[in-house]
Amino acid sequence: MQTFLSKIDAVYKFILFGDFFRVIFPCVMLRYIRKTRIKQQCTLNSLKDKSSITVIFLMQNTAVWKYDLLYKKMAESKYFKPVVVICPYNVHLYYSRAECMNVMKQTEEYAKIKGYNYISAYDTVQKKWIDVRKTIKPDIVFFTKPYKDTNSKYYIYKFRDKITCYIPYGTELLNTTLRLTCNLPLHNLLYHYFVETEYNKNIIKNNSLIKGRNVMVVSSLGSECLMDRTYIPKDVWKIQNKCKKRIIWSPHHTIDYMFNFSSFLLYCETMLSFAENYKDEIQFTFKPHPVLKFKLINIWGKQKTDEYYNRWQEMSNTQIAEGDYNDLFLTSDAMIHDSVSFTVEYLHTCKPVLFLVRRENIINEWTDFGLQAFNQHYHANNEQEIENFINQVVLAGNDSKALDRKAFFNEYLYPQDGIMPSEKILKILENEAK
């Protein structure tokens, strides 16, 4: 049933975004890209005559928000005026509108706490989505995600004459998803496509329609806090009566179709049992993929889904994290997950990590770089192997992969020139504006 609904949703998006010919026929998309480049170059030339450049960040939710440090640097710059626009997330034909609006509300609260200059894309008085092209008149636009999972007013098609930018919220690691992660319309229409490593750049060159001609390597902006040795994280864990080990459990959302990475339905009760059994020694944080809740509402219903999430909030040694997670990562001791993005991202902490293997043939699906990252993990195929990781690696400290993880971080993840990605992106845009 879910697969059928997904196909219907895909057709719905073709119609909503006017996308049929552009997606089906590469020659149509290439002509569209060429016209877009002419518009972008005209805008770039006009920036040199402006004393202040307006930059908007289209923020869909806090879990995939990677621009905090870049926003702050822009706010301090004499060239830029940054504005965060809170946009709808997971606007699908069959998803819960109420949950979409709830995510927007949570995201707006986050922006308020962060002190961002922000607006909501939804006008609560007139009950309609605003046109940010008219209300803000941006020169530069940063996108949070490459997918058509927002209102069509906030997709790249509406900003073809702007300097459009994007940095992936996750790393391209699977052979089976390369088209989704580097060759969607947004990827090819971008003026600046900022990526983490030369490896990512080569992957895009080999798989994108325009052969990665808009790609620039800057390192991982989203993981900058994890790499910055001067950053002091906040302790975001529940206060305990004594010092305990801290484990993050982060299940993916693919429980119903397509990639089938997620082992959530297999271990959702098991992980709660571990939290109860080890309550005197370990704290657990449930860090679900932001789409998982939408999927569960469709499968379980809203009541059962809310009850499950609430159970993670109620125990003395458990909690739930649905937003920004840099501080969570840095103050943790280990992670258990089945997320593709976190396969590289958590390795920035150099801490022990366990991958929950749902399918044996997963090893054949990784890119070369993905397989290297996967091999820095401990692996579990069942409950007993999860508990072995908890006992032997986390509690006993028998971490045989520690040196390999550190070597992987130094060779592939930390910027070789020592310059943080937010500084690189800011300098690129400043040079273009002068």
C-alpha positions as CSV (number, residue, x, y, z in Angstrom):
1,M,0.0,0.0,0.0
2,Q,2.8,2.4,0.9
3,T,4.6,1.7,-2.3
4,F,1.4,2.5,-4.3
5,L,0.9,5.7,-2.4
6,S,4.5,6.7,-3.1
7,K,4.0,6.3,-6.9
8,I,0.8,8.3,-6.7
9,D,2.7,11.0,-4.8
10,A,5.4,11.0,-7.5
11,V,2.8,11.7,-10.2
12,Y,1.3,14.4,-8.0
13,K,4.6,16.1,-7.8
14,F,5.2,15.9,-11.6
15,I,2.0,17.9,-12.0
16,L,2.5,20.3,-9.1
17,F,6.1,21.2,-10.1
18,G,5.4,21.1,-13.9
19,D,8.2,18.7,-14.1
20,F,7.3,15.9,-16.6
21,F,9.3,16.9,-19.6
22,R,12.3,18.2,-17.7
23,V,12.7,15.0,-15.7
24,I,11.9,12.5,-18.5
25,F,13.9,14.2,-21.3
26,P,17.6,15.2,-20.4
27,C,17.8,17.5,-23.5
28,V,14.9,19.5,-22.1
29,M,16.6,19.8,-18.7
30,L,19.9,20.8,-20.3
31,R,18.2,23.6,-22.3
32,Y,16.5,24.7,-19.0
33,I,19.9,24.7,-17.3
34,R,21.6,26.8,-20.0
35,K,18.9,29.4,-19.7
36,T,19.2,29.4,-15.9
37,R,23.0,30.0,-16.2
38,I,22.4,33.1,-18.3
39,K,20.0,34.4,-15.6
40,Q,22.4,33.6,-12.8
41,Q,25.3,35.4,-14.5
42,C,23.3,38.5,-14.9
43,T,22.5,38.4,-11.2
44,L,26.1,37.9,-10.3
45,N,27.1,40.9,-12.3
46,S,24.5,43.0,-10.6
47,L,25.8,42.1,-7.1
48,K,28.9,44.2,-7.6
49,D,26.7,47.4,-7.6
50,K,25.0,46.6,-4.3
51,S,26.1,47.7,-0.9
52,S,24.1,45.0,0.9
53,I,23.4,41.5,-0.4
54,T,20.3,39.7,0.8
55,V,20.7,36.0,1.5
56,I,17.9,33.7,2.4
57,F,18.2,30.2,4.0
58,L,15.2,28.0,3.3
59,M,15.0,26.1,6.5
60,Q,12.7,23.0,6.5
61,N,13.6,21.4,9.9
62,T,16.3,21.6,12.5
63,A,17.5,18.0,12.0
64,V,18.9,18.7,8.5
65,W,19.9,22.3,9.2
66,K,23.6,22.7,8.4
67,Y,24.0,26.5,8.1
68,D,24.2,27.8,11.6
69,L,27.8,28.8,11.6
70,L,27.6,30.2,8.0
71,Y,24.5,32.2,9.0
72,K,26.4,33.7,12.0
73,K,29.4,34.6,9.9
74,M,27.2,36.3,7.3
75,A,25.3,38.2,10.1
76,E,28.7,39.6,11.1
77,S,29.8,40.4,7.6
78,K,29.5,43.9,6.1
79,Y,28.4,42.4,2.7
80,F,25.5,40.2,3.6
81,K,22.0,40.5,5.2
82,P,20.9,36.9,6.0
83,V,17.3,35.9,6.6
84,V,16.0,32.4,7.6
85,V,12.7,31.4,6.0
86,I,10.8,28.7,7.8
87,C,9.4,26.5,5.0
88,P,7.0,23.5,5.1
89,Y,8.6,20.1,5.3
90,N,7.4,16.7,4.0
91,V,4.6,18.2,1.9
92,H,3.4,14.9,0.4
93,L,0.1,13.9,-1.0
94,Y,-0.6,11.4,1.8
95,Y,1.3,12.8,4.7
96,S,-0.1,14.5,7.7
97,R,-0.6,18.3,7.2
98,A,-1.0,18.7,11.0
99,E,2.4,17.1,11.5
100,C,3.9,19.3,8.8
101,M,2.6,22.4,10.6
102,N,3.9,21.0,13.9
103,V,7.4,20.7,12.4
104,M,7.2,24.3,11.2
105,K,6.2,25.4,14.7
106,Q,9.1,23.5,16.3
107,T,11.5,24.9,13.7
108,E,10.4,28.5,14.3
109,E,11.0,28.0,18.0
110,Y,14.5,26.8,17.2
111,A,15.1,29.9,15.0
112,K,13.8,32.1,17.8
113,I,16.1,30.5,20.4
114,K,19.1,30.9,18.0
115,G,18.4,34.5,17.6
116,Y,18.1,34.3,13.8
117,N,16.5,37.0,11.7
118,Y,13.7,34.9,10.4
119,I,10.2,34.8,9.0
120,S,7.6,32.0,8.6
121,A,6.6,31.1,5.0
122,Y,3.0,30.7,6.2
123,D,0.9,33.8,6.7
124,T,-1.4,32.9,9.6
125,V,-3.6,36.0,9.0
126,Q,-4.3,35.5,5.3
127,K,-3.9,31.7,5.6
128,K,-1.6,31.3,2.7
129,W,2.1,30.7,1.7
130,I,4.0,33.9,1.2
131,D,6.0,34.7,-1.9
132,V,9.5,35.3,-0.6
133,R,10.7,36.6,-3.9
134,K,8.5,39.6,-3.5
135,T,8.6,40.1,0.3
136,I,12.4,39.6,0.7
137,K,13.9,40.0,-2.8
138,P,16.8,37.7,-2.2
139,D,20.1,37.8,-4.2
140,I,21.4,34.5,-2.9
141,V,19.4,31.4,-1.8
142,F,20.6,28.5,0.2
143,F,18.5,25.3,0.1
144,T,18.2,22.8,3.0
145,K,17.3,19.7,1.0
146,P,17.3,18.8,-2.8
147,Y,13.9,17.1,-2.8
148,K,10.4,18.3,-3.8
149,D,9.2,17.8,-0.3
150,T,8.2,21.4,0.3
151,N,5.8,23.8,-1.2
152,S,6.6,24.5,-4.9
153,K,7.1,28.2,-4.1
154,Y,10.3,27.3,-2.2
155,Y,11.9,25.0,-4.8
156,I,14.8,26.0,-7.0
157,Y,12.5,26.5,-10.1
158,K,11.2,29.7,-8.5
159,F,14.8,31.0,-8.0
160,R,16.5,30.4,-11.3
161,D,17.7,34.0,-11.6
162,K,19.3,33.9,-8.1
163,I,22.7,32.7,-6.9
164,T,21.5,29.4,-5.6
165,C,23.6,27.3,-3.2
166,Y,23.4,24.0,-1.4
167,I,25.6,21.8,0.8
168,P,24.4,18.2,1.3
169,Y,22.9,17.3,4.6
170,G,24.4,13.8,4.1
171,T,27.2,12.2,2.2
172,E,26.8,10.2,-1.0
173,L,27.6,6.7,0.1
174,L,25.3,4.2,-1.8
175,N,25.6,3.1,-5.4
176,T,21.8,2.6,-5.4
177,T,21.0,6.2,-4.5
178,L,23.5,8.3,-6.4
179,R,20.8,9.7,-8.7
180,L,18.8,10.9,-5.6
181,T,21.9,12.4,-3.9
182,C,23.6,14.2,-6.7
183,N,21.6,14.2,-10.0
184,L,18.2,15.7,-9.1
185,P,17.0,18.9,-10.9
186,L,18.2,21.0,-8.0
187,H,21.7,19.6,-8.1
188,N,22.1,20.5,-11.7
189,L,20.5,23.9,-11.5
190,L,22.5,25.2,-8.6
191,Y,25.1,27.9,-9.2
192,H,27.2,26.6,-6.2
193,Y,27.1,23.0,-5.1
194,F,29.4,22.8,-2.1
195,V,30.6,19.3,-1.1
196,E,32.7,17.7,1.6
197,T,35.6,16.0,-0.2
198,E,37.3,15.4,-3.6
199,Y,35.8,12.0,-3.5
200,N,32.3,13.5,-3.4
201,K,33.2,15.8,-6.3
202,N,34.4,12.9,-8.4
203,I,31.2,10.9,-7.7
204,I,29.1,13.9,-8.8
205,K,31.2,14.4,-12.0
206,N,30.6,10.8,-12.9
207,N,26.8,10.8,-12.2
208,S,25.3,14.2,-12.7
209,L,23.8,15.6,-15.9
210,I,26.2,18.5,-16.0
211,K,29.2,16.5,-14.9
212,G,29.6,18.4,-11.6
213,R,30.6,21.7,-13.2
214,N,29.0,23.6,-10.4
215,V,30.8,21.7,-7.6
216,M,33.2,23.2,-5.1
217,V,35.0,21.3,-2.3
218,V,34.8,23.0,1.1
219,S,34.6,20.1,3.6
220,S,31.5,19.3,5.7
221,L,29.7,22.5,6.9
222,G,27.3,20.5,9.0
223,S,30.1,18.8,10.9
224,E,32.1,21.9,11.4
225,C,31.3,22.0,15.2
226,L,32.4,18.4,15.5
227,M,35.8,19.3,13.9
228,D,36.4,22.6,15.6
229,R,38.6,21.9,18.6
230,T,37.7,25.3,20.1
231,Y,34.0,24.6,20.2
232,I,32.5,23.9,23.7
233,P,29.3,21.8,23.5
234,K,26.3,22.2,25.8
235,D,25.4,19.2,27.9
236,V,22.0,18.3,26.5
237,W,21.4,15.1,28.4
238,K,19.1,14.6,31.4
239,I,20.7,15.1,34.7
240,Q,21.4,11.8,36.5
241,N,22.3,10.9,40.1
242,K,25.7,9.6,39.0
243,C,27.9,9.5,35.9
244,K,26.6,7.1,33.2
245,K,27.7,6.2,29.7
246,R,25.6,7.9,27.0
247,I,24.4,6.1,23.9
248,I,22.4,7.5,20.9
249,W,20.1,5.3,19.0
250,S,19.3,6.7,15.6
251,P,17.0,4.6,13.4
252,H,16.4,5.5,9.7
253,H,13.0,6.1,8.2
254,T,13.1,3.4,5.4
255,I,10.7,1.0,7.1
256,D,8.3,0.5,4.3
257,Y,9.8,0.5,0.9
258,M,12.7,1.4,-1.4
259,F,16.0,0.9,0.4
260,N,14.9,-1.0,3.5
261,F,17.8,0.2,5.6
262,S,15.8,0.8,8.8
263,S,15.7,-1.8,11.5
264,F,13.3,0.3,13.6
265,L,10.4,-2.2,13.6
266,L,12.8,-5.0,14.6
267,Y,14.3,-3.2,17.6
268,C,11.9,-0.5,18.7
269,E,10.9,-2.5,21.8
270,T,14.4,-4.0,22.3
271,M,16.0,-0.6,22.6
272,L,13.5,0.4,25.3
273,S,14.2,-2.9,27.1
274,F,18.0,-2.1,27.0
275,A,17.3,1.3,28.4
276,E,15.4,-0.2,31.3
277,N,17.9,-3.0,31.9
278,Y,20.9,-0.7,32.0
279,K,19.2,2.3,33.7
280,D,21.9,2.3,36.4
281,E,24.8,2.4,34.0
282,I,23.6,4.0,30.7
283,Q,21.6,6.9,29.4
284,F,19.9,6.5,26.0
285,T,18.8,9.2,23.5
286,F,16.3,8.2,20.8
287,K,17.3,10.3,17.7
288,P,14.9,9.2,15.0
289,H,15.2,10.4,11.4
290,P,12.7,13.3,11.0
291,V,10.7,11.4,8.4
292,L,10.2,8.3,10.6
293,K,7.4,9.9,12.5
294,F,5.5,10.7,9.3
295,K,5.9,7.0,8.2
296,L,4.8,5.7,11.6
297,I,1.7,7.8,11.7
298,N,0.7,6.2,8.4
299,I,1.5,2.6,9.6
300,W,0.7,2.8,13.3
301,G,-1.6,5.7,13.5
302,K,-1.0,9.0,15.4
303,Q,-2.0,7.7,18.9
304,K,0.4,4.7,18.9
305,T,3.2,6.8,17.4
306,D,2.8,9.5,20.0
307,E,2.7,6.9,22.8
308,Y,5.9,5.3,21.6
309,Y,7.7,8.7,21.4
310,N,6.4,9.7,24.8
311,R,7.9,6.5,26.4
312,W,11.3,7.8,25.4
313,Q,10.7,11.0,27.2
314,E,9.3,9.5,30.4
315,M,12.0,7.2,31.6
316,S,14.6,8.7,34.0
317,N,17.6,7.7,31.8
318,T,16.0,8.3,28.3
319,Q,15.2,11.2,26.2
320,I,14.3,12.1,22.6
321,A,16.2,14.4,20.2
322,E,14.4,15.5,17.0
323,G,16.4,18.6,16.1
324,D,20.0,19.9,16.1
325,Y,22.4,17.2,17.3
326,N,26.0,18.5,17.2
327,D,26.0,19.0,21.0
328,L,24.3,15.6,21.4
329,F,27.0,13.9,19.4
330,L,29.9,15.7,21.2
331,T,28.6,14.8,24.6
332,S,27.8,11.2,23.8
333,D,30.0,8.1,24.3
334,A,28.7,6.0,21.4
335,M,26.0,5.6,18.8
336,I,23.8,2.8,17.5
337,H,22.2,3.5,14.1
338,D,21.3,2.4,10.6
339,S,21.4,5.8,8.9
340,V,23.4,6.3,5.7
341,S,24.2,10.0,6.5
342,F,25.4,9.2,10.1
343,T,27.7,6.5,8.7
344,V,30.2,9.3,8.0
345,E,28.9,12.1,10.1
346,Y,29.3,10.4,13.5
347,L,32.8,9.4,12.6
348,H,33.8,13.1,13.0
349,T,33.6,12.5,16.7
350,C,36.0,9.5,16.5
351,K,33.8,7.7,19.1
352,P,32.7,4.0,18.9
353,V,29.6,3.4,16.7
354,L,27.5,0.3,15.8
355,F,25.7,-0.2,12.5
356,L,22.5,-2.3,12.6
357,V,22.6,-4.5,9.6
358,R,19.2,-5.3,8.3
359,R,20.2,-7.1,5.1
360,E,23.3,-9.1,4.4
361,N,23.7,-7.7,0.9
362,I,24.1,-4.2,2.1
363,I,27.9,-4.6,1.7
364,N,27.4,-4.6,-2.1
365,E,25.5,-1.3,-2.1
366,W,28.1,1.0,-0.7
367,T,30.4,3.2,-2.8
368,D,34.1,2.7,-2.2
369,F,34.1,5.6,0.3
370,G,30.9,4.4,1.9
371,L,32.4,0.9,2.4
372,Q,35.4,2.4,4.1
373,A,33.2,4.4,6.4
374,F,31.0,1.4,7.1
375,N,34.1,-0.7,8.0
376,Q,35.0,1.8,10.8
377,H,31.8,0.6,12.5
378,Y,31.0,-2.4,14.6
379,H,28.2,-4.4,13.1
380,A,25.1,-6.1,14.6
381,N,22.7,-8.5,13.0
382,N,20.6,-9.3,16.1
383,E,19.8,-8.3,19.6
384,Q,22.7,-10.3,21.2
385,E,25.3,-8.5,19.0
386,I,23.8,-5.1,20.0
387,E,24.1,-6.1,23.7
388,N,27.7,-7.3,23.1
389,F,28.5,-3.8,21.8
390,I,26.9,-2.2,24.8
391,N,28.8,-4.4,27.3
392,Q,32.1,-5.0,25.6
393,V,32.8,-1.7,23.8
394,V,30.8,1.0,25.6
395,L,30.9,-0.2,29.2
396,A,34.1,-2.3,29.3
397,G,36.0,0.1,26.9
398,N,37.3,-2.7,24.6
399,D,37.3,-0.4,21.5
400,S,39.5,-2.3,19.0
401,K,38.6,0.1,16.1
402,A,39.6,3.4,17.9
403,L,42.9,3.9,16.1
404,D,41.4,3.1,12.7
405,R,38.6,5.6,13.2
406,K,41.1,8.3,14.1
407,A,43.2,7.6,11.0
408,F,40.0,7.7,8.8
409,F,39.1,11.1,10.3
410,N,42.5,12.5,9.7
411,E,42.8,11.3,6.1
412,Y,39.3,11.9,4.8
413,L,37.2,14.2,7.0
414,Y,39.4,16.9,8.6
415,P,40.1,19.7,6.1
416,Q,43.7,19.3,5.0
417,D,44.3,23.1,4.9
418,G,42.8,23.5,8.4
419,I,40.3,26.1,7.1
420,M,36.8,25.5,8.3
421,P,34.1,25.2,5.6
422,S,32.0,28.2,6.7
423,E,35.1,30.4,6.2
424,K,35.6,29.0,2.7
425,I,32.0,29.5,1.6
426,L,31.9,33.1,3.0
427,K,35.1,34.0,1.2
428,I,33.9,32.6,-2.1
429,L,30.7,34.6,-2.0
430,E,32.5,37.7,-0.8
431,N,34.9,37.6,-3.7
432,E,32.0,37.2,-6.1
433,A,30.2,40.2,-4.6
434,K,33.2,42.6,-4.7
